[in-house]
Amino acid sequence: MRIASVVALLFVPAGVSASPSTPLTPSTPPSTASTPSTYVGESKSGRKHELAPIEAAPAEFEEEPSHRWVTITWQPLQALIPLASFAVEARLASRWSASVVLGYGNAPVYVSGDRKERKPALQLGALASYYVAGSFDDGGVHVGAAAQWTRVDGDARLATGAVRPGLLLGPLVGFKWVLRGGFTLDSQIGIGFLAAEGGGAPPNDPDQKTALLGSFGIGWTL
């Protein structure tokens, strides 16, 4: 018996218990199949490097909506003078814009007593606007400051109070309505104060120092 036990001990593999009551079972290394390996190599110091977590791709930036940049209108009320008048309003920012106005036609003047004739008339204007409600693109309520210069040829007195020669400066308030397709109705009203007399025909009322500033435009916002 003693000899058999010694023989058994000599042939027991390393790492296996030699207890006679325990079956001889070879040891196996732990399985790592269920865990994905992130090993990518060893550094010079011998440390293992692991892959950093892969970050999700950044979301694509949405393109900004396209803006409208200019409004072009014809001003039919000026045709009553008559002047062919057009306005161009340019977008500076969402709520800011600048406009220029050009009108050309003729205005009646007294040439002898009550006899009238028409003389060429030129009107230039500028307007800076801020939309207190709405925006340039969609229209809305706006306020602003305007400058208007008018000149009528000749030296005969004007026969109408609808035109005040000279330079007028003053505030305006208005409303612009823009349909989805761009069709636009634009209106302003305000008061102008005489800043400088203009050359050419004198006004119908020499004591007139203020005049109504206003317009109504029909056109498109592009």
N, CA and C of each residue as an Amber inpcrd file, in Angstrom:
protein
   666
   0.8380000  -1.2040000   0.0000000   0.0000000   0.0000000   0.0000000
   0.8590000   1.2350000   0.0000000   1.8390000   1.2250000   0.8380000
   2.7140000   2.3750000   0.9430000   3.4100000   2.6320000  -0.3870000
   3.8180000   1.5530000  -1.0860000   4.5040000   1.7130000  -2.3810000
   3.5500000   2.2820000  -3.4220000   2.2880000   1.8700000  -3.4310000
   1.2930000   2.3670000  -4.4040000   1.0320000   3.8420000  -4.2160000
   1.0020000   4.2770000  -2.9570000   0.7550000   5.7060000  -2.6980000
   1.8910000   6.5590000  -3.2080000   3.1180000   6.0740000  -3.0120000
   4.2810000   6.8260000  -3.4890000   4.2710000   6.9330000  -5.0020000
   3.9100000   5.8370000  -5.6720000   3.8500000   5.8410000  -7.1430000
   2.8030000   6.8160000  -7.6330000   1.6400000   6.8510000  -6.9490000
   0.5640000   7.7670000  -7.3640000   0.9890000   9.2110000  -7.2340000
   1.7190000   9.5060000  -6.1580000   2.1810000  10.8880000  -5.9630000
   3.1700000  11.3090000  -7.0380000   3.9830000  10.3990000  -7.4880000
   4.9760000  10.7170000  -8.5050000   4.3390000  11.0620000  -9.8440000
   3.1740000  10.4850000 -10.1360000   2.5340000  10.6840000 -11.4530000
   1.3840000  11.6900000 -11.4420000   1.1700000  12.3670000 -10.2990000
   0.0980000  13.3860000 -10.2680000   0.5940000  14.6570000 -10.9590000
  -0.1550000  15.1680000 -11.9570000   0.2950000  16.3860000 -12.6440000
   0.3130000  17.5700000 -11.6990000   1.1590000  18.5610000 -12.0370000
   1.2380000  19.7730000 -11.2130000  -0.0600000  20.5370000 -11.2710000
  -0.4830000  21.1120000 -10.1560000  -1.7230000  21.9060000 -10.1010000
  -2.9220000  21.0880000  -9.8170000  -2.8260000  19.7190000  -9.6470000
  -3.9850000  18.8640000  -9.3850000  -3.8460000  18.3230000  -7.9840000
  -4.9480000  18.4430000  -7.2630000  -4.9480000  17.9430000  -5.8760000
  -4.6740000  16.4560000  -5.8640000  -3.8580000  16.0260000  -4.9090000
  -3.4930000  14.6110000  -4.7960000  -4.3380000  13.8690000  -3.8070000
  -5.3930000  14.5330000  -3.3410000  -6.2680000  13.8370000  -2.3830000
  -6.9000000  12.6470000  -3.0520000  -6.8360000  11.4720000  -2.4230000
  -7.4190000  10.2800000  -3.0450000  -8.9060000  10.3620000  -3.1940000
  -9.5970000  11.2820000  -2.3940000 -11.0620000  11.3620000  -2.4710000
 -11.5300000  12.2930000  -3.5670000 -10.5950000  13.0140000  -4.1870000
 -10.9860000  13.9850000  -5.2260000 -10.5390000  13.4970000  -6.5760000
 -11.4510000  13.4380000  -7.5670000 -11.0450000  12.9800000  -8.8990000
 -10.0080000  13.9150000  -9.4680000  -9.1000000  13.2980000 -10.2010000
  -8.0410000  14.0950000 -10.8110000  -8.5960000  14.8150000 -12.0390000
  -8.6730000  16.1690000 -11.9670000  -9.2280000  16.9780000 -13.0730000
  -8.2260000  18.0400000 -13.4650000  -7.8190000  18.0630000 -14.7070000
  -6.8490000  19.0880000 -15.1140000  -7.4450000  20.4820000 -15.0110000
  -6.6270000  21.4420000 -14.5600000  -7.1150000  22.8330000 -14.4410000
  -7.1660000  23.4820000 -15.8220000  -8.1690000  24.3430000 -16.0200000
  -8.3400000  25.0490000 -17.3090000  -8.3530000  26.5460000 -17.0590000
  -7.8070000  27.3090000 -17.9510000  -7.8170000  28.7770000 -17.7690000
  -9.2210000  29.3330000 -17.9220000  -9.5290000  30.4430000 -17.2390000
 -10.8780000  31.0270000 -17.3450000 -11.1600000  31.4830000 -18.7720000
 -12.4030000  31.2870000 -19.1660000 -12.8070000  31.6630000 -20.5320000
 -13.0230000  33.1670000 -20.6190000 -12.6050000  33.7120000 -21.7170000
 -12.8140000  35.1640000 -21.9630000 -13.6000000  35.3990000 -23.2380000
 -14.3050000  34.3500000 -23.7030000 -15.0060000  34.4710000 -24.9920000
 -16.1660000  35.4300000 -24.9210000 -16.7670000  35.5950000 -23.7060000
 -17.9660000  36.4280000 -23.6140000 -17.6500000  37.9140000 -23.5530000
 -16.3850000  38.2730000 -23.3300000 -16.0090000  39.6860000 -23.2120000
 -15.1470000  40.0880000 -24.3930000 -15.5700000  41.0450000 -25.1950000
 -14.7590000  41.4630000 -26.3420000 -13.4500000  42.0650000 -25.8680000
 -12.4070000  41.6960000 -26.5340000 -11.0950000  42.2020000 -26.1550000
 -10.8850000  43.5850000 -26.7360000 -10.3190000  44.4690000 -25.9000000
  -9.9900000  45.8140000 -26.3700000  -8.4890000  46.0250000 -26.4090000
  -7.7550000  44.9240000 -26.2930000  -6.2940000  45.0160000 -26.2890000
  -5.7920000  45.3470000 -27.6910000  -4.9390000  46.3390000 -27.7590000
  -4.4210000  46.7510000 -29.0670000  -2.9060000  46.7360000 -29.1220000
  -2.2670000  46.2470000 -28.1030000  -0.8080000  46.1740000 -28.1310000
  -0.2070000  46.6660000 -26.8480000   1.0690000  46.5830000 -26.7700000
   1.7750000  47.0160000 -25.5790000   2.6610000  48.1990000 -25.9090000
   2.7650000  49.1200000 -24.9450000   3.6680000  50.2520000 -25.1020000
   5.0740000  49.8200000 -24.7720000   6.0170000  50.7200000 -24.9210000
   7.4010000  50.3920000 -24.6130000   7.5810000  50.0620000 -23.1480000
   6.6930000  50.6560000 -22.2990000   6.8030000  50.3770000 -20.8700000
   6.2020000  49.0410000 -20.4990000   5.5540000  48.3840000 -21.4530000
   4.9560000  47.0820000 -21.1800000   3.5020000  47.1520000 -20.7910000
   2.9300000  48.3750000 -20.7040000   1.5260000  48.4880000 -20.3390000
   0.6400000  48.2610000 -21.5520000  -0.4930000  47.6380000 -21.3090000
  -1.4400000  47.3940000 -22.3910000  -2.2820000  48.6420000 -22.6330000
  -2.5590000  48.9040000 -23.9130000  -3.4380000  50.0130000 -24.2790000
  -4.8160000  49.4630000 -24.5980000  -5.8160000  50.1920000 -24.1880000
  -7.1870000  49.8050000 -24.5050000  -7.8010000  50.8520000 -25.4190000
  -8.7010000  50.4030000 -26.2540000  -9.3780000  51.3190000 -27.1710000
 -10.2670000  52.2700000 -26.3900000 -10.2240000  53.5510000 -26.7670000
 -11.1250000  54.5150000 -26.1430000 -12.5290000  54.2990000 -26.6840000
 -13.5450000  54.6310000 -25.9000000 -14.9220000  54.4860000 -26.3950000
 -15.1240000  55.3000000 -27.6620000 -15.8090000  54.7180000 -28.6140000
 -16.0620000  55.4010000 -29.8900000 -17.2090000  56.3720000 -29.6950000
 -16.9240000  57.6580000 -29.9340000 -17.9630000  58.6590000 -29.7750000
 -18.8810000  58.6520000 -30.9920000 -20.1370000  58.9870000 -30.7290000
 -21.1100000  59.0480000 -31.8230000 -20.7510000  60.1920000 -32.7610000
 -20.9920000  59.9940000 -34.0310000 -20.7060000  61.0330000 -35.0230000
 -21.5520000  62.2600000 -34.7270000 -20.9810000  63.4660000 -34.8390000
 -21.7640000  64.6700000 -34.5540000 -22.9440000  64.8030000 -35.5050000
 -24.0260000  65.3070000 -34.9460000 -25.2280000  65.4820000 -35.7650000
 -24.9760000  66.5270000 -36.8420000 -25.5440000  66.3270000 -37.9900000
 -25.3690000  67.2690000 -39.0860000 -26.0710000  68.5760000 -38.7490000
 -25.3980000  69.6990000 -39.0910000 -25.9790000  70.9970000 -38.8260000
 -27.1020000  71.2680000 -39.8290000 -28.2100000  71.7730000 -39.2950000
 -29.3170000  72.1140000 -40.1780000 -29.0210000  73.4450000 -40.8590000
 -29.3280000  73.5140000 -42.1120000 -29.1080000  74.7420000 -42.8600000
 -30.0790000  75.8150000 -42.3870000 -29.5630000  77.0510000 -42.3000000
 -30.4240000  78.1520000 -41.9110000 -31.4480000  78.4120000 -43.0170000
 -32.6650000  78.7870000 -42.6160000 -33.6680000  79.0770000 -43.6410000
 -33.2300000  80.2600000 -44.4890000 -33.5650000  80.2050000 -45.7570000
 -33.1800000  81.2870000 -46.6590000 -33.9510000  82.5520000 -46.3020000
 -33.2930000  83.6820000 -46.4770000 -33.8990000  84.9620000 -46.1430000
 -34.2850000  85.7060000 -47.4110000 -35.2430000  86.6100000 -47.2530000
 -35.5100000  87.5820000 -48.3010000 -34.6010000  88.7860000 -48.0540000
 -34.1810000  89.4230000 -49.1240000 -33.1570000  90.4520000 -48.9890000
 -33.5840000  91.8310000 -49.4700000 -34.6100000  91.9240000 -50.2940000
 -34.9640000  93.2340000 -50.8380000 -36.4620000  93.2880000 -51.1280000
 -37.0370000  94.4700000 -50.9070000 -38.4340000  94.7350000 -51.2440000
 -38.4680000  95.8790000 -52.2540000 -39.1460000  95.6540000 -53.3670000
 -39.2720000  96.6740000 -54.4100000 -40.7510000  97.0010000 -54.5700000
 -41.1040000  98.2850000 -54.4230000 -42.5150000  98.6740000 -54.4940000
 -42.6980000  99.9000000 -55.3870000 -43.8760000  99.9480000 -55.9780000
 -44.3320000 101.1300000 -56.7090000 -45.3100000 101.8650000 -55.8120000
 -45.2410000 103.2100000 -55.8040000 -46.0720000 104.0050000 -54.9080000
 -47.1490000 104.7350000 -55.7060000 -48.3380000 104.1400000 -55.7570000
 -49.3830000 104.7030000 -56.6250000 -49.9260000 106.0500000 -56.1570000
 -49.8830000 106.3520000 -54.8560000 -50.4280000 107.6300000 -54.3900000
 -49.6260000 108.8080000 -54.9260000 -48.3440000 108.6110000 -55.1630000
 -47.5220000 109.6820000 -55.7190000 -47.9210000 110.0080000 -57.1530000
 -48.6060000 109.0610000 -57.7930000 -49.0480000 109.3010000 -59.1680000
 -50.1180000 110.3860000 -59.2350000 -50.7160000 110.7460000 -58.0970000
 -51.7200000 111.8080000 -58.0870000 -51.0890000 113.1860000 -58.2560000
 -49.7810000 113.3230000 -58.0550000 -49.1430000 114.6470000 -58.1280000
 -49.0150000 115.1740000 -59.5600000 -48.5260000 114.5080000 -60.5710000
 -48.1510000 113.0880000 -60.6250000 -46.6220000 112.8970000 -60.5940000
 -46.1950000 111.8780000 -59.8440000 -44.8070000 111.4410000 -59.8230000
 -44.7800000 109.9320000 -59.9980000 -43.8750000 109.4590000 -60.8120000
 -43.6260000 108.0210000 -60.8950000 -42.6000000 107.7040000 -59.8110000
 -43.0430000 107.0360000 -58.7620000 -42.2000000 106.8660000 -57.5810000
 -42.0260000 105.3900000 -57.2510000 -40.7890000 105.0060000 -56.9530000
 -40.4600000 103.6240000 -56.5970000 -39.5640000 103.6270000 -55.3560000
 -39.7150000 102.5800000 -54.5470000 -38.9110000 102.4360000 -53.3310000
 -38.2240000 101.0790000 -53.3270000 -37.0130000 101.0540000 -52.8320000
 -36.2480000  99.8170000 -52.6690000 -35.8230000  99.7270000 -51.2060000
 -36.2530000  98.6620000 -50.5470000 -35.9130000  98.4330000 -49.1400000
 -34.9720000  97.2350000 -49.0550000 -33.8350000  97.4180000 -48.4170000
 -32.8320000  96.3600000 -48.3050000 -32.7580000  95.8550000 -46.8660000
 -32.6320000  94.5350000 -46.7350000 -32.5220000  93.9090000 -45.4090000
 -31.1110000  94.1040000 -44.8550000 -31.0140000  94.6500000 -43.6460000
 -29.7380000  94.7720000 -42.9500000 -29.5810000  93.6840000 -41.9000000
 -30.6820000  93.3290000 -41.2500000 -30.7320000  92.2650000 -40.2470000
 -32.1810000  91.8160000 -40.1780000 -32.4740000  90.8830000 -39.2810000
 -33.8330000  90.3550000 -39.2030000 -34.8630000  91.4630000 -38.9960000
 -34.5230000  92.4680000 -38.1770000 -35.4790000  93.5290000 -37.8480000
 -35.0670000  94.9100000 -38.3670000 -33.9610000  95.0000000 -39.0650000
 -33.4790000  96.2970000 -39.5310000 -33.4580000  96.3500000 -41.0580000
 -33.7630000  97.5320000 -41.5870000 -33.7130000  97.7100000 -43.0420000
 -33.4090000  99.1650000 -43.3650000 -32.9930000  99.3880000 -44.5990000
 -32.7530000 100.7360000 -45.1120000 -33.4210000 100.8480000 -46.4760000
 -34.0440000 101.9910000 -46.7290000 -34.7940000 102.1830000 -47.9710000
 -34.3380000 103.4550000 -48.6800000 -34.4610000 103.4220000 -49.9940000
 -34.2710000 104.6230000 -50.8080000 -35.5000000 104.7750000 -51.6990000
 -35.8560000 106.0240000 -51.9680000 -37.0460000 106.3310000 -52.7660000
 -36.6430000 107.2980000 -53.8800000 -37.1520000 107.0320000 -55.0610000
 -36.9030000 107.9050000 -56.2010000 -38.2230000 108.1880000 -56.8950000
 -38.5130000 109.4700000 -57.0680000 -39.7270000 109.8620000 -57.7690000
 -39.4340000 110.9570000 -58.7800000 -40.0490000 110.8450000 -59.9390000
 -39.8520000 111.8630000 -60.9670000 -41.1670000 112.0650000 -61.7080000
 -41.4790000 113.3350000 -61.9700000 -42.7130000 113.6470000 -62.6870000
 -42.8160000 115.1390000 -62.8870000 -44.0000000 115.6880000 -62.6280000
 -44.1770000 117.1280000 -62.7440000 -45.1910000 117.5970000 -61.7140000
 -45.1230000 118.8840000 -61.4070000 -46.0220000 119.4840000 -60.4230000
 -46.5420000 120.8090000 -60.9780000 -47.7800000 121.1810000 -60.6320000
 -48.3550000 122.4200000 -61.1650000 -47.8030000 123.6570000 -60.4490000
 -47.5490000 124.6980000 -61.2390000 -47.1120000 125.9830000 -60.6760000
 -47.9560000 127.0880000 -61.3060000 -48.0630000 128.2280000 -60.5860000
 -48.7490000 129.3920000 -61.1410000 -47.7650000 130.1560000 -62.0330000
 -48.1920000 130.4280000 -63.2480000 -47.3190000 131.1720000 -64.1590000
 -47.8330000 132.5860000 -64.4130000 -49.1390000 132.7950000 -64.2910000
 -49.7100000 134.1240000 -64.4820000 -51.1030000 134.1300000 -63.8640000
 -51.2500000 134.8750000 -62.7590000 -52.5410000 134.8880000 -62.0940000
 -52.9020000 133.4890000 -61.6220000 -54.0520000 133.0250000 -62.0840000
 -54.4800000 131.6750000 -61.7260000 -54.1120000 130.6510000 -62.7930000
 -53.4020000 131.1000000 -63.8130000 -53.0270000 130.1620000 -64.8630000
 -51.8870000 129.2740000 -64.3720000 -52.0310000 127.9810000 -64.6500000
 -51.0510000 127.0120000 -64.1640000 -50.3970000 126.2860000 -65.3360000
 -49.2390000 125.8260000 -65.0730000 -48.5980000 124.8750000 -65.9730000
 -47.7190000 123.9500000 -65.1340000 -47.3060000 122.8730000 -65.7470000
 -46.5640000 121.8570000 -64.9980000 -45.0630000 121.9750000 -65.2740000
 -44.3050000 121.7920000 -64.1990000 -42.8550000 121.8510000 -64.2740000
 -42.2660000 120.5330000 -63.7660000 -41.1050000 120.1390000 -64.3020000
 -40.4820000 118.8880000 -63.8390000 -40.2040000 118.9210000 -62.3330000
 -40.4400000 117.7780000 -61.7040000 -40.2290000 117.6500000 -60.2580000
 -39.4270000 116.3800000 -59.9750000 -38.5160000 116.4890000 -59.0270000
 -37.6840000 115.3540000 -58.6170000 -37.7970000 115.1860000 -57.1080000
 -37.9560000 113.9630000 -56.6850000 -38.0680000 113.6750000 -55.2470000
 -37.1620000 112.4980000 -54.8890000 -36.3360000 112.6870000 -53.8660000
 -35.4440000 111.6480000 -53.3620000 -35.7220000 111.4470000 -51.8800000
 -35.6470000 110.2060000 -51.4350000 -35.9030000 109.9290000 -50.0260000
 -35.0650000 108.7820000 -49.5090000 -34.9330000 108.7410000 -48.1850000
 -34.2190000 107.6540000 -47.5150000 -34.9300000 107.3620000 -46.2030000
 -34.8970000 106.0940000 -45.8010000 -35.6140000 105.6690000 -44.5960000
 -34.8550000 104.5390000 -43.9200000 -34.6650000 104.6700000 -42.6030000
 -34.1070000 103.5860000 -41.7870000 -35.2330000 103.0550000 -40.9080000
 -35.4560000 101.7370000 -40.9420000 -36.6040000 101.1470000 -40.2470000
 -36.1760000 100.0570000 -39.2800000 -36.9490000  99.9390000 -38.1840000
 -36.7920000  98.8470000 -37.2210000 -38.1610000  98.2080000 -37.0160000
 -38.2240000  96.8710000 -37.1570000 -39.4890000  96.1490000 -37.0100000
 -39.7100000  95.8220000 -35.5380000 -40.6400000  96.5380000 -34.9190000
 -40.9450000  96.2880000 -33.5040000 -41.8000000  95.0360000 -33.3500000
 -42.4790000  94.6430000 -34.3930000 -43.2570000  93.3950000 -34.4210000
 -43.0790000  92.7860000 -35.8040000 -42.7710000  91.4890000 -35.8400000
 -42.5110000  90.8460000 -37.1160000 -41.0470000  91.0080000 -37.5100000
 -40.7900000  90.9160000 -38.7960000 -39.4210000  91.0040000 -39.3040000
 -39.4550000  91.4710000 -40.7500000 -38.2770000  91.7350000 -41.2910000
 -38.2080000  92.1380000 -42.6940000 -38.7710000  91.0440000 -43.5910000
 -38.4170000  89.7780000 -43.3140000 -38.8340000  88.6740000 -44.1810000
 -40.3450000  88.5090000 -44.2300000 -40.9910000  88.6090000 -43.0610000
 -42.4190000  88.2970000 -42.9710000 -43.3010000  89.5280000 -42.8600000
 -42.6950000  90.6980000 -42.7260000 -43.4800000  91.9070000 -42.5710000
 -43.9080000  92.1280000 -41.1320000 -44.4950000  93.2840000 -40.8800000
 -44.9520000  93.6180000 -39.5400000 -44.9400000  95.1170000 -39.3310000
 -45.0700000  95.4990000 -38.0670000 -45.0820000  96.9160000 -37.6990000
 -43.6420000  97.4130000 -37.5880000 -43.3710000  98.5520000 -38.1880000
 -42.0240000  99.1050000 -38.1140000 -42.0660000 100.6010000 -37.8490000
 -41.0180000 101.0960000 -37.2350000 -40.8540000 102.5290000 -36.9920000
 -39.5290000 102.9370000 -37.6140000 -39.4010000 104.2290000 -37.8850000
 -38.1620000 104.6490000 -38.5180000 -38.0190000 106.1490000 -38.5960000
 -36.9160000 106.5660000 -39.1990000 -36.6200000 107.9750000 -39.4290000
 -36.4250000 108.1740000 -40.9250000 -37.0200000 109.2560000 -41.4440000
 -37.0150000 109.4750000 -42.8910000 -36.4390000 110.8410000 -43.2350000
 -35.8830000 110.9090000 -44.4310000 -35.4310000 112.1700000 -45.0200000
 -35.9940000 112.2390000 -46.4360000 -36.5380000 113.4080000 -46.8050000
 -37.1280000 113.5660000 -48.1410000 -36.7290000 114.9260000 -48.7120000
 -36.1910000 114.8930000 -49.9220000 -35.7920000 116.1240000 -50.6060000
 -36.5730000 116.2300000 -51.9060000 -37.1500000 117.4230000 -52.1440000
 -37.9770000 117.6440000 -53.3340000 -37.5690000 118.9580000 -53.9980000
 -37.5560000 118.9170000 -55.3230000 -37.2580000 120.1280000 -56.0860000
 -38.1550000 120.1820000 -57.3120000 -38.7290000 121.3760000 -57.5530000
 -39.5470000 121.6180000 -58.7410000 -38.8710000 122.7270000 -59.5440000
 -38.6910000 122.5010000 -60.8370000 -37.9920000 123.4790000 -61.6790000
 -38.7650000 124.7920000 -61.7670000 -38.0220000 125.8590000 -62.0430000
 -38.6310000 127.1710000 -62.2380000 -38.6350000 127.9860000 -60.9610000
 -39.1530000 129.2030000 -61.0900000 -39.2340000 130.0950000 -59.9320000
 -40.6620000 130.5220000 -59.6420000 -41.6320000 129.9500000 -60.3560000
 -43.0350000 130.2630000 -60.1110000 -43.5310000 129.4910000 -58.8920000
 -44.4570000 130.0920000 -58.1630000 -44.9710000 129.4860000 -56.9340000
 -45.7690000 128.2280000 -57.2490000 -45.5760000 127.2010000 -56.4150000
 -46.3080000 125.9480000 -56.5870000 -47.8040000 126.1610000 -56.4100000
 -48.5850000 125.4430000 -57.1970000 -50.0410000 125.5450000 -57.1300000
 -50.6500000 124.4020000 -56.3310000 -49.8540000 123.6700000 -55.5730000
 -50.3610000 122.5630000 -54.7650000 -49.5950000 122.4940000 -53.4510000
 -50.2820000 122.0700000 -52.4120000 -49.6360000 121.8660000 -51.1210000
 -49.1990000 120.4320000 -50.9180000 -49.4440000 119.5700000 -51.9150000
 -49.0600000 118.1630000 -51.7980000 -47.5600000 117.9690000 -51.9160000
 -46.8800000 118.9890000 -52.4520000 -45.4320000 118.9190000 -52.6050000
 -44.8180000 120.0780000 -51.8280000 -43.8850000 119.7560000 -50.9500000
 -43.1610000 120.8080000 -50.2060000 -41.7000000 120.7500000 -50.6080000
 -41.2530000 121.7160000 -51.4500000 -39.8470000 121.7040000 -51.8480000
 -38.9350000 121.8650000 -50.6330000 -37.7380000 121.3220000 -50.7590000
 -36.7780000 121.4250000 -49.6770000 -36.5100000 120.0710000 -49.0380000
 -35.7840000 120.1120000 -47.9180000 -35.4150000 118.8920000 -47.1960000
 -36.2800000 118.7530000 -45.9540000 -36.9710000 117.6340000 -45.8510000
 -37.8110000 117.3250000 -44.6990000 -37.2170000 116.1390000 -43.9440000
 -37.2100000 116.2360000 -42.6140000 -36.7470000 115.1500000 -41.7520000
 -37.8220000 114.8480000 -40.7180000 -38.0250000 113.5560000 -40.4220000
 -39.0290000 113.2360000 -39.4180000 -39.2030000 111.7490000 -39.1820000
 -40.0130000 111.4060000 -38.1650000 -40.2660000 110.0050000 -37.8250000
 -41.4070000 109.4210000 -38.6470000 -41.4030000 108.1050000 -38.7580000
 -42.4460000 107.3810000 -39.4850000 -42.8480000 106.1420000 -38.7050000
 -44.0780000 105.7090000 -38.9100000 -44.5280000 104.4080000 -38.4370000
 -45.2490000 103.7470000 -39.6050000 -45.0990000 102.4410000 -39.7380000
 -45.7060000 101.7820000 -40.8910000 -45.9850000 100.3170000 -40.6470000
 -46.5580000  99.7010000 -41.6540000 -46.8630000  98.2710000 -41.6010000
 -46.5910000  97.6710000 -42.9760000 -45.9110000  96.5320000 -42.9610000
 -45.6420000  95.8070000 -44.2120000 -46.2830000  94.4310000 -44.1290000
 -46.9840000  94.0680000 -45.1880000 -47.6640000  92.7780000 -45.2630000
 -47.0290000  91.9870000 -46.3960000 -46.4680000  90.8260000 -46.0750000
 -45.7800000  89.9960000 -47.0640000 -46.4670000  88.6400000 -47.1420000
 -46.9690000  88.2920000 -48.3330000 -47.5410000  86.9680000 -48.5420000
 -46.4290000  85.9490000 -48.7320000 -46.7870000  84.6590000 -48.6260000
 -45.7880000  83.6000000 -48.7420000 -45.0520000  83.6680000 -50.0780000
 -45.7420000  84.0090000 -51.1350000 -45.1010000  84.0900000 -52.4460000
 -44.2450000  85.3260000 -52.6360000 -44.3190000  86.2910000 -51.6980000
 -43.5060000  87.4910000 -51.7850000 -44.2640000  88.7590000 -52.1280000
 -45.5370000  88.6360000 -52.5650000 -46.3220000  89.8370000 -52.8650000
 -46.4090000  90.6960000 -51.6070000 -46.2030000  92.0030000 -51.7710000
 -46.0370000  92.8820000 -50.6110000 -46.8830000  94.1410000 -50.7280000
 -47.4940000  94.5130000 -49.6050000 -48.1300000  95.8160000 -49.4420000
 -47.3990000  96.5220000 -48.3060000 -46.9680000  97.7440000 -48.5580000
 -46.1590000  98.4650000 -47.5720000 -46.6840000  99.8890000 -47.4360000
 -46.8500000 100.3390000 -46.2060000 -47.3750000 101.6890000 -45.9870000
 -46.6460000 102.3450000 -44.8190000 -46.4680000 103.6520000 -44.9050000
 -45.8730000 104.4470000 -43.8320000 -46.5980000 105.7780000 -43.7300000
 -46.5870000 106.3380000 -42.5380000 -47.1140000 107.6820000 -42.3390000
 -46.3130000 108.3470000 -41.2280000 -46.0850000 109.6420000 -41.3930000
 -45.3240000 110.3770000 -40.3950000 -45.3910000 111.8610000 -40.6880000
 -44.5610000 112.6110000 -39.9900000 -44.5370000 114.0540000 -40.1720000
 -43.1050000 114.4900000 -40.4220000 -42.9410000 115.3860000 -41.3990000
 -41.6210000 115.8860000 -41.7400000 -41.4720000 117.3400000 -41.3450000
 -40.3250000 117.6750000 -40.8000000 -40.0230000 119.0450000 -40.3890000
 -39.0000000 119.6260000 -41.3620000 -39.2590000 120.8560000 -41.7890000
 -38.3900000 121.4870000 -42.7780000 -37.0010000 121.7150000 -42.1870000
 -36.0000000 121.1300000 -42.8250000 -34.6140000 121.2890000 -42.3780000
 -33.8530000 122.2610000 -43.2630000 -34.2590000 122.3720000 -44.5310000
 -33.5800000 123.2880000 -45.4510000 -34.4990000 123.5750000 -46.6250000
 -34.4680000 124.8200000 -47.0730000 -35.2340000 125.1840000 -48.2570000
 -34.5300000 124.6300000 -49.4890000 -35.3280000 124.2790000 -50.4890000
 -34.7530000 123.7830000 -51.7290000 -34.7860000 124.8490000 -52.8000000
 -33.9660000 124.6700000 -53.8350000 -33.9960000 125.6080000 -54.9360000
 -35.2090000 125.3490000 -55.8150000 -35.3790000 126.1820000 -56.8150000
 -36.4890000 126.0060000 -57.7350000 -37.7440000 126.7040000 -57.2560000
 -38.8760000 126.1610000 -57.6010000 -40.1610000 126.7850000 -57.2980000
 -40.3890000 126.8750000 -55.7950000 -40.8500000 128.0420000 -55.2980000
 -41.1620000 128.1770000 -53.8810000 -42.4510000 127.4330000 -53.5460000
 -42.6590000 127.1220000 -52.2680000 -43.8600000 126.3690000 -51.8860000
 -45.1240000 127.1950000 -52.0560000 -46.2390000 126.5170000 -52.0970000
 -47.5320000 127.1880000 -52.1860000 -47.7610000 128.0790000 -50.9700000
 -47.3350000 127.6120000 -49.7980000 -47.4420000 128.3920000 -48.5650000
 -46.0340000 128.6050000 -48.0130000 -45.4940000 129.8100000 -48.1310000
 -44.1260000 130.0480000 -47.6590000 -43.9460000 129.8000000 -46.1680000
 -45.0150000 129.8840000 -45.3830000 -44.9210000 129.6770000 -43.9350000
 -45.0250000 128.2020000 -43.5460000 -45.2120000 127.3430000 -44.5120000
 -45.3420000 125.9100000 -44.2170000 -43.9830000 125.3360000 -43.8150000
 -43.8800000 124.8960000 -42.5610000 -42.6320000 124.3420000 -42.0430000
 -42.7160000 122.8390000 -41.7730000 -43.8820000 122.2790000 -41.9010000
 -44.0530000 120.8300000 -41.7300000 -44.8800000 120.2970000 -42.8940000
 -44.7520000 119.0270000 -43.1300000 -45.5220000 118.3780000 -44.2000000
 -45.7250000 116.9120000 -43.8440000 -46.7820000 116.3680000 -44.3830000
 -47.0730000 114.9580000 -44.1550000 -46.1020000 114.0960000 -44.9500000
 -45.4920000 113.1480000 -44.2670000 -44.6570000 112.1480000 -44.9330000
 -45.4260000 110.8380000 -44.9400000 -45.5600000 110.2640000 -46.0890000
 -46.2920000 109.0040000 -46.1490000 -46.1850000 108.3750000 -47.5200000
 -46.4700000 107.0930000 -47.5470000 -46.4350000 106.3750000 -48.8200000
 -47.2300000 105.0900000 -48.6810000 -47.6210000 104.5900000 -49.8260000
 -48.2730000 103.2800000 -49.8980000 -47.6690000 102.5650000 -51.0920000
 -47.0680000 101.4030000 -50.8490000 -46.3650000 100.7010000 -51.9080000
 -46.9370000  99.3330000 -52.2060000 -46.8860000  98.9670000 -53.4750000
 -47.3040000  97.6420000 -53.9390000 -46.1240000  97.0290000 -54.6860000
 -45.7420000  95.8290000 -54.3030000 -44.6030000  95.2250000 -54.9850000
 -44.2980000  93.8250000 -54.4980000 -43.0060000  93.4980000 -54.4510000
 -42.5610000  92.1430000 -54.1190000 -41.3720000  92.2010000 -53.1680000
 -41.3370000  91.2160000 -52.2880000 -40.1810000  91.0080000 -51.4210000
 -39.4630000  89.7580000 -51.9070000 -38.2020000  89.8940000 -52.2390000
 -37.4300000  88.8260000 -52.8690000 -36.3190000  88.3420000 -51.9440000
